[in-house]
Structure formats: structure tokens, C-alpha cells
Amino acid sequence: MKHLRILVPGARDTHESLDITAPFDSAKIAVADLADEQTIEQALQTAYDLYRDKEKWLPLPTRLAILEKAAVIMRDEFDKLTVEAAQEGGKPLIDSRIEVTRAIEGVKLCVETMRNEKGELIPMGINSASSHKVAFTTPEPIGVVVAVSAFNHPLNLIVHQVGPAIASGCPVIVKPASKTPISCYNFVNILRRAGLPDEWCQAMVIRNTTLATRLVTDSRVAFLSFIGSSKVGWMLRSKLAPGTRCALEHGGVAAVIMAEDADIEMALPKLLKGGFYHAGQVCVSVQRIFAHEGLARFLAEKLAGMASQLIVGDPTEPSTEIGPLIDPAEVIRINEWVHEAVNGGATLLCGGKKRSESCYECTVLLDPPDSALVSQEEVFGPVVCIYSYTDIEDAITRANQLPFSFQAAVFTGNIDTAMKIYRSLDGSAIMVNDHTAFRVDWMPFAGLKESGLATGGIPHTIKDMQVQKMLVLHSLEL
């Protein structure tokens, strides 16, 4: 069994620990030492001292070499990283393999982005005030980065937060989700084995929000990267020290519009994957499908038939397609939400009950009330809702009525319909003939409204973690 010691150089033993258990069967898989206020102070001061002493900054070639070697180590340890991510987070092996592959590619993307790092030439010599001058910018690290991460992609999210910090030259302190710290510690230790000095990336598990808030809101923090619930994220943003910048990534209640001419057979496997991947515990998971009344029931019944055949169970079994929810309390909550919708008039086409204390059956609901919780809030579980509409304008209005906005989708064979929905539907990205959870790691990824702040995606995060410092040079020879 793993013992996760606090990854803060010189940290003392607090004699407090947390058992890390597998969400599927509650088996104890690790024990994590817990950081206290003294540990947090030590980590902050260590990181801040590094940033303030520019003689200690890591040159770009050094950072690139570290990240390149880290990617090699990750590839060599692919199977171990996959199994441990599946154990702690509940994502089935088939999907954890994809996550680890993406994480490795993400580290490589950090390298590629920094190899093309450049500043900007600022126009000068175009009037009397700017004559005899040349000006340009160069990127510099913004300062100490604090990364607070979520459970649902325990390795890849850490790579998206920590990788850009190392690439851009920022000291980083990372707090993984308390339920899934193993993958985070694996990545931090891989960076250290690849040559990163320990002080440049520190990691700790923190028991409660009060102590985590102490870390996040310290005036020495230059940038907060937060992935998690909107309630916590927006609260933390309101308490940040003056000057601290941040990026927040929260959940959505993703909408799909099925036009009257949509190719159902083409759409079904995409909707199935987008709705039930990782038991729906994805911030852009397909949740609300608005289908023309001529195809809504047919679509719902076909989707339910496919969903009911998905294999639910132990995420470490190769045949499993849908794993557990992260916590038994989530199973109870989702069941309550589903039955509230059914009692309100929704037709239950499949699922609607607990498979075990940790697993919930894949569920398809037809026409739940717009007032139901499954229609108003992010389910973050294996539940897909299908709503009938007669007028596509009404479908757009209903899709846009919530205070959340992330990625959305439309299925149609008509270019004009596709462009109309793209223009009308709220979202930072609109997929045409694909599900809402499509993502590659170099594209911008941004929650709008209550769903987040700033833009994710590795190149965009690197940019956020840098400042553009300008040099203005005066010479009569210019």
C-alpha cells in the first residue's frame, strides 16, 4: 500500500493522515499524510523565495529537458499509471488508458509550446514621440502558481495545471483532490526523477477548505488554477489577494440539439459516449438532448437500449465500460434527482436505480420537467435527459435558459441549420455532429457564465502563467 508523504522539502510529520480508498469497493489503497498550517507556510515561502531570486530560475532548455524526460518516464510506466488512476478515480481501464496517453501528450505539448515561445515587436518610429526607439516584449513567469485540482481526471488535470507552470518557469504548489491524490504524487515524483529540483513543484493533501483557503488566498500567490465545483471556485476567487490572477474550471449542463434532419444512427454512439463516459462525471458530459418531436421518442428508446447494455462494475476489470461514482453519497443524490424527475412526469426508459452502493445504472429520461433538478443542475452522473420540441427556436431558448455555459452540440445535415445553432446556442465551443465532451488538449477550453473563468488548454494556460515584459530602447542610431 502506498504511503503518500507530503512533497514539501523539509516538511515535518504532522501525525495526521487520510486513508485513500477505491470508490468501487472502498478498499484502502493508500494513506496520505496531511499538511497543516506550518506546512503550507513552508511551501509558500519556499516557492516565493525561488521566484524572487532570479539567479535560481530554471533556464528554458533545462525546463524543456525535464519535461521531455518526464514524458519518457510516463511512457515507460504507462501500465502502472493507468491502473492506479483507475483504482483511485473509478474510471474504467479502457478510458484510463486514454487519459494516461493524453497526459503524456500534454507534457509533450508543453515542450512544443515553449519551443515556439516568442514575444512581440511593438511599433516604434512612427511619430516624433516614438522616434529613435525600438520596443519588444519577452515572456517571464508570473510568479508562484497554486493548482487546486479535481478527482475526475486525476492525472490529466494535474498535467494541465502543473505542466504549464513548469514550462513557463513558475514554482508551483499543487493540492490534488483528497480522494484522488495518487496520480498527482506520481506525476510530481516523475518530474523530480526527470531532474526538477524538489522546491519547484510541491504537493500536499489538505484536510479541509479552511486550510486550502489559507494556501490559495496568500498574497505570495500570483496565479490560482482551480478545477472543481463552482460554489468553491467562485468563493475562492472572491477571497484572492489583490493582484492574484486565476483560472476557474467548473461544470456545465451541456445541451445538444437534434435537428429534424439529424442522422440518428451516426449520432447514437457519440451521444452514448458523451453521456456515460466516466459515469457522466465530466464537466462537459452530454446531459440535455433537445430532439425534434418526430424523432425524440425513437432516439430516446434507441439510446436507452444501448445504455442498458453497457457493462457497469469494477473499473480495474478490462471489460468494464462504466465505473463507480466517486462517493456513495453521489449515488444517493443522483437516485433522488432521477426519481424527482419521474415523479414530475418524466418517462424512465432505462436505469433509475442503484446497482450497488458505489454504482448507478445508466439512465435515460424522456421529457423530464424543465423545473426538475436533472434539467436545472449538473447531474455529474450517468443520466441523460431527452426533451421533445416542435420549434427549434424554442429548443434554443430552453437550452440557453440556465446560468451555466460550456460546450454544446448540434446534429444536422444542413449547413445553414448548423450555423444558426452555432450562432444562437450559448457556449464557448459548439460541436457539429459530435458530442459535447469532445476535446483535444491544445484547443481552448472555457466555461462561461457560472461555469468558469479564463481559458484552459495547455498553450492558453502557459500564456496565463506568464507576463509579457516590454523593453523600450532609445538610440539616436535607430
C-alpha positions in Angstrom: 0.0 0.0 0.0 1.3 3.4 -0.9 2.3 6.0 1.7 2.0 9.5 0.3 4.3 11.7 2.2 4.0 15.5 1.9 6.0 16.6 -1.0 7.3 19.8 0.6 11.1 19.9 1.2 11.8 19.9 4.9 8.2 19.4 6.0 7.7 17.9 9.4 5.4 15.0 10.2 2.1 16.3 11.3 1.0 12.9 12.6 -2.3 13.4 10.7 -3.2 11.2 7.8 -6.1 10.3 5.4 -7.0 6.9 4.1 -7.4 6.8 0.3 -10.0 4.3 -0.7 -11.1 2.9 -4.1 -14.5 4.3 -4.9 -15.7 0.9 -6.3 -15.4 -1.2 -3.2 -13.9 1.2 -0.5 -10.7 -0.9 -0.3 -7.9 1.0 1.3 -5.3 1.7 -1.4 -3.1 4.4 0.1 -2.5 6.6 3.1 -1.7 10.3 2.7 0.0 12.5 5.2 -1.9 15.7 5.8 -0.5 19.2 5.6 -1.0 21.6 8.4 -0.7 25.4 8.5 3.0 25.3 9.2 3.5 23.1 6.1 1.5 25.5 4.0 3.6 28.4 5.2 6.8 26.5 4.5 5.7 25.6 0.9 4.6 29.2 0.2 7.8 30.7 1.4 10.0 28.1 -0.4 8.2 28.8 -3.7 8.2 32.6 -3.2 11.9 32.7 -2.4 12.6 30.8 -5.6 10.6 33.2 -7.7 12.1 36.3 -6.1 15.7 35.1 -6.7 16.1 35.3 -10.5 19.5 33.6 -10.2 17.7 30.5 -9.3 15.3 30.5 -12.2 15.5 27.4 -14.4 16.6 28.2 -17.9 14.2 27.3 -20.7 16.5 24.5 -22.1 16.6 22.9 -18.6 12.8 23.0 -18.3 12.4 21.5 -21.7 14.8 18.7 -20.9 13.0 17.9 -17.7 9.6 17.7 -19.4 10.9 15.6 -22.2 12.4 13.1 -19.8 9.2 13.1 -17.8 7.2 12.1 -20.9 9.6 9.2 -21.4 9.3 8.0 -17.8 5.5 8.2 -18.1 5.5 6.1 -21.3 7.8 3.6 -19.5 5.4 3.4 -16.6 2.2 3.6 -18.6 0.5 0.5 -17.2 1.2 1.5 -13.6 -0.1 5.0 -14.1 -3.2 3.5 -15.8 -4.1 1.0 -13.1 -3.5 3.5 -10.2 -5.6 6.2 -11.9 -8.4 3.6 -12.4 -8.2 2.4 -8.8 -8.4 5.8 -7.2 -10.8 7.6 -9.5 -13.1 4.8 -10.8 -12.6 5.5 -14.5 -12.5 2.1 -16.3 -9.2 0.9 -17.7 -10.3 1.4 -21.2 -10.7 5.1 -20.5 -7.8 5.4 -18.1 -5.5 4.3 -20.8 -6.8 7.2 -22.9 -6.3 9.6 -20.0 -2.7 8.5 -19.5 -2.0 8.8 -23.2 -3.4 12.3 -23.2 -1.3 13.2 -20.1 1.8 12.1 -21.9 0.9 14.0 -25.0 0.1 17.0 -22.7 3.6 17.0 -21.3 5.0 16.9 -24.9 2.6 19.8 -25.8 4.1 21.9 -23.0 7.5 21.3 -24.7 6.3 22.1 -28.2 4.6 25.3 -26.9 7.7 26.6 -25.2 9.9 25.8 -28.1 7.8 28.3 -30.1 7.8 30.9 -27.2 8.2 34.4 -28.5 7.5 38.0 -27.6 6.0 40.7 -29.7 7.6 43.6 -31.6 5.8 46.9 -30.6 5.7 49.5 -33.4 8.0 52.4 -32.8 9.5 55.2 -35.0 6.1 56.0 -36.4 5.8 59.5 -34.9 8.0 62.0 -33.2 7.4 60.6 -29.7 8.5 57.1 -30.8 11.4 58.1 -33.0 14.8 56.6 -32.3 13.2 53.8 -30.3 12.7 50.0 -30.6 10.4 48.1 -28.3 9.6 44.4 -27.9 8.3 42.0 -25.2 9.7 38.8 -23.7 7.7 36.4 -21.6 8.5 35.9 -18.0 6.9 33.6 -15.3 4.1 35.3 -13.5 5.1 34.0 -10.1 4.0 31.3 -7.6 1.2 29.1 -9.0 -1.2 27.3 -6.8 -3.1 24.5 -8.5 -6.2 23.0 -6.9 -7.4 20.0 -8.8 -10.5 17.7 -9.2 -11.0 14.0 -8.9 -12.4 13.1 -12.3 -9.2 13.0 -14.4 -6.6 12.5 -11.6 -3.6 12.5 -13.9 -4.5 14.6 -16.9 -5.9 17.5 -14.9 -2.7 17.7 -12.9 -0.7 17.7 -16.1 -2.8 20.6 -17.4 -2.1 22.6 -14.3 1.4 21.6 -13.3 2.9 21.1 -16.7 2.3 24.7 -17.9 3.6 26.0 -14.6 6.9 24.2 -15.0 7.1 25.0 -18.7 6.6 28.7 -18.1 9.1 28.7 -15.2 6.8 29.2 -12.3 7.2 27.5 -8.9 4.1 25.5 -8.3 2.2 24.1 -5.3 -0.4 21.6 -6.1 -3.3 20.4 -4.0 -4.9 17.3 -5.6 -8.5 16.2 -4.8 -8.3 14.4 -1.4 -10.0 11.4 -2.9 -7.5 11.0 -5.8 -4.0 12.2 -4.8 -2.1 9.1 -6.0 -1.8 10.2 -9.7 -0.8 13.7 -8.7 2.0 12.4 -6.5 3.1 10.0 -9.3 3.4 12.9 -11.7 5.3 15.2 -9.2 7.7 12.4 -8.4 8.2 11.7 -12.1 9.1 15.4 -12.6 11.6 15.2 -9.8 13.1 12.0 -11.2 13.4 13.8 -14.5 15.6 16.4 -12.9 13.2 19.0 -11.5 14.5 20.4 -8.2 12.1 19.4 -5.4 11.4 23.0 -4.5 9.9 23.9 -7.9 6.9 21.6 -7.6 5.5 20.8 -4.1 2.4 18.8 -3.4 0.2 18.2 -0.4 -3.1 16.8 0.7 -5.1 19.2 2.8 -8.0 18.0 5.0 -10.4 20.9 4.9 -11.4 24.0 3.0 -10.2 26.4 5.7 -6.6 25.4 5.3 -6.9 25.2 1.5 -8.3 28.7 1.5 -5.2 29.8 3.6 -3.0 28.4 0.8 -4.9 29.9 -2.1 -5.5 33.4 -0.7 -2.0 34.1 0.4 -0.5 37.3 -1.1 2.5 35.4 -2.3 0.4 33.6 -4.8 0.4 35.1 -8.3 -1.9 32.7 -10.1 -4.6 30.2 -9.0 -5.6 27.3 -11.2 -8.8 25.8 -9.9 -10.7 22.9 -11.2 -13.8 21.9 -9.2 -17.2 22.9 -8.0 -18.5 26.4 -8.9 -19.5 27.1 -5.4 -16.0 26.6 -4.1 -14.2 28.2 -7.1 -16.2 31.4 -7.0 -15.8 31.6 -3.3 -12.1 31.3 -3.5 -11.9 33.9 -6.3 -13.7 36.4 -4.0 -11.0 36.0 -1.4 -7.9 36.2 -3.6 -5.2 38.7 -2.6 -5.1 41.8 -4.7 -3.2 41.1 -7.9 -3.6 37.3 -7.9 -4.9 36.2 -11.3 -6.9 33.0 -11.7 -8.5 30.5 -14.0 -11.6 28.6 -12.8 -13.0 25.5 -14.5 -16.4 24.3 -13.3 -19.2 22.2 -14.6 -21.8 22.7 -17.2 -25.2 21.2 -18.1 -24.3 20.5 -21.7 -27.0 20.8 -24.3 -27.4 19.0 -27.6 -29.9 20.0 -30.3 -31.0 17.3 -32.6 -32.4 18.9 -35.7 -35.3 17.2 -37.6 -32.8 16.0 -40.3 -30.3 14.6 -37.8 -28.6 11.3 -38.7 -29.7 9.3 -35.7 -27.6 6.2 -36.4 -24.5 8.3 -36.7 -25.4 10.3 -33.5 -26.3 7.5 -31.2 -22.8 6.1 -30.4 -21.5 9.7 -29.9 -24.3 10.6 -27.5 -23.8 7.3 -25.7 -20.1 8.0 -25.2 -20.6 11.7 -24.4 -23.3 11.0 -21.9 -22.0 8.0 -20.0 -18.2 8.2 -20.3 -16.7 8.0 -16.7 -20.3 7.5 -15.4 -21.1 11.1 -16.5 -18.5 12.6 -14.2 -17.2 15.0 -16.8 -17.8 18.8 -16.8 -19.0 18.8 -20.5 -20.9 15.5 -20.4 -24.0 15.2 -22.6 -26.9 15.9 -20.2 -29.7 17.6 -22.1 -30.7 16.5 -25.6 -33.4 18.6 -27.3 -34.8 16.4 -30.1 -37.5 17.3 -32.7 -40.8 15.7 -31.7 -40.7 13.5 -34.8 -37.6 11.6 -33.5 -37.4 12.3 -29.8 -39.0 9.0 -28.6 -37.2 6.9 -31.2 -33.9 8.5 -30.2 -34.6 8.1 -26.5 -35.6 4.4 -26.8 -32.6 3.5 -29.0 -30.2 5.3 -26.6 -31.8 3.6 -23.6 -31.4 0.2 -25.3 -27.7 0.9 -25.9 -27.1 2.3 -22.5 -28.7 -0.6 -20.7 -26.1 -2.9 -22.4 -23.1 -1.1 -21.0 -21.1 -3.1 -18.5 -21.1 -1.4 -15.1 -18.7 -2.5 -12.4 -15.1 -2.7 -11.2 -13.0 -0.1 -13.1 -9.9 -2.3 -13.0 -11.6 -5.1 -14.9 -10.8 -4.9 -18.7 -14.4 -5.5 -19.7 -15.9 -2.7 -17.6 -17.3 0.2 -19.5 -18.9 2.3 -16.7 -17.3 2.5 -13.3 -18.5 3.8 -9.9 -19.4 7.3 -8.7 -16.6 8.9 -6.7 -18.6 8.6 -3.4 -21.6 6.6 -2.2 -23.3 9.9 -1.3 -23.3 10.8 -5.0 -25.2 7.6 -5.8 -27.9 8.5 -3.3 -28.1 12.1 -4.6 -28.4 11.0 -8.3 -31.1 8.5 -7.4 -33.1 11.2 -5.6 -32.8 13.6 -8.6 -33.9 10.9 -11.1 -37.0 10.0 -9.0 -37.9 13.6 -8.5 -38.0 13.9 -12.3 -40.0 10.7 -12.7 -42.5 11.8 -10.1 -42.8 15.1 -12.0 -43.8 13.3 -15.2 -40.5 12.1 -16.9 -40.6 8.7 -18.6 -37.9 6.4 -17.3 -36.6 4.3 -20.2 -33.7 2.6 -18.5 -31.8 2.6 -15.3 -33.2 4.7 -12.5 -31.8 2.6 -9.7 -28.6 1.9 -7.7 -26.5 -1.0 -8.9 -24.6 -1.1 -5.7 -23.5 1.4 -3.0 -21.0 2.8 -5.5 -22.5 2.3 -8.9 -25.6 3.7 -10.6 -27.3 2.2 -13.6 -27.1 4.2 -16.9 -30.3 6.2 -17.0 -32.3 7.7 -19.8 -35.2 10.1 -19.1 -37.7 11.3 -21.7 -39.2 14.7 -21.2 -38.4 15.5 -17.5 -39.9 18.8 -16.3 -37.8 21.9 -17.0 -38.0 22.6 -13.3 -36.5 19.2 -12.2 -33.0 19.2 -10.8 -31.8 17.0 -13.7 -32.9 19.8 -16.0 -31.5 22.7 -13.9 -28.3 21.5 -12.4 -25.2 19.5 -13.4 -26.0 15.8 -12.7 -22.4 14.7 -12.8 -23.6 11.1 -13.1 -24.8 8.6 -15.7 -28.1 10.3 -16.5 -29.1 11.7 -19.9 -32.3 13.6 -20.5 -34.2 13.9 -23.8 -36.7 16.7 -24.4 -39.2 16.9 -27.3 -39.6 20.2 -29.2 -41.6 21.4 -32.1 -39.9 24.7 -32.9 -36.1 24.8 -33.0 -36.2 28.4 -31.6 -37.9 27.1 -28.5 -35.2 24.4 -28.2 -32.5 27.1 -28.3 -34.3 29.2 -25.7 -34.7 26.2 -23.4 -31.0 25.2 -23.9 -29.8 28.7 -23.1 -32.0 29.3 -20.0 -29.5 28.1 -17.4 -26.7 30.1 -15.7 -24.1 27.6 -16.9 -22.4 27.6 -20.3 -19.6 25.4 -21.5 -19.6 23.2 -24.6 -22.7 22.3 -26.6 -23.6 20.5 -29.8 -25.9 20.2 -32.7 -26.6 17.3 -35.0 -27.8 18.2 -38.5 -27.1 17.6 -42.2 -27.9 21.2 -43.1 -25.1 23.7 -43.1 -27.5 26.6 -42.5 -29.0 24.9 -39.5 -25.6 24.1 -38.1 -24.5 27.8 -38.5 -27.8 29.0 -37.0 -27.3 26.8 -33.9 -23.6 27.8 -33.7 -24.6 31.4 -33.7 -27.5 31.1 -31.3 -26.5 28.5 -28.7 -24.6 29.6 -25.6 -21.2 28.0 -25.2 -17.5 28.5 -25.7 -17.4 25.7 -28.2 -20.2 24.3 -30.3 -19.7 20.8 -31.9 -21.4 20.0 -35.1 -22.3 16.2 -35.4 -20.2 15.3 -32.4 -20.9 15.1 -28.7 -20.3 17.9 -26.2 -17.4 16.2 -24.4 -15.1 16.3 -27.5 -11.7 17.8 -26.6 -8.1 17.9 -27.7 -5.6 19.4 -25.3 -4.4 22.3 -27.4 -7.8 23.7 -28.1 -9.3 26.5 -25.9 -11.5 25.1 -23.2 -13.5 27.6 -21.3 -16.5 27.7 -19.0 -18.7 30.8 -19.4 -21.2 32.3 -17.0 -21.1 30.3 -13.8 -19.2 27.5 -15.5 -15.8 29.2 -15.2 -13.3 32.0 -15.9 -10.4 32.3 -18.3 -9.4 29.7 -20.9 -7.9 26.3 -20.4 -6.0 24.2 -22.9 -2.2 23.8 -22.4 -1.0 26.7 -24.7 -3.6 29.0 -23.2 -2.7 28.1 -19.7 1.0 28.7 -20.3 0.2 32.1 -21.6 -1.9 32.9 -18.5 1.1 31.9 -16.3 3.4 34.4 -18.0 3.6 38.2 -18.2 4.9 40.0 -21.2 7.7 42.3 -20.1 8.5 45.1 -22.5 11.8 46.6 -23.3 11.9 50.1 -24.8 15.4 51.0 -26.1 16.3 54.5 -27.2 19.2 55.2 -29.5 20.0 58.0 -31.9 21.2 55.4 -34.3 17.7 54.0 -34.7 
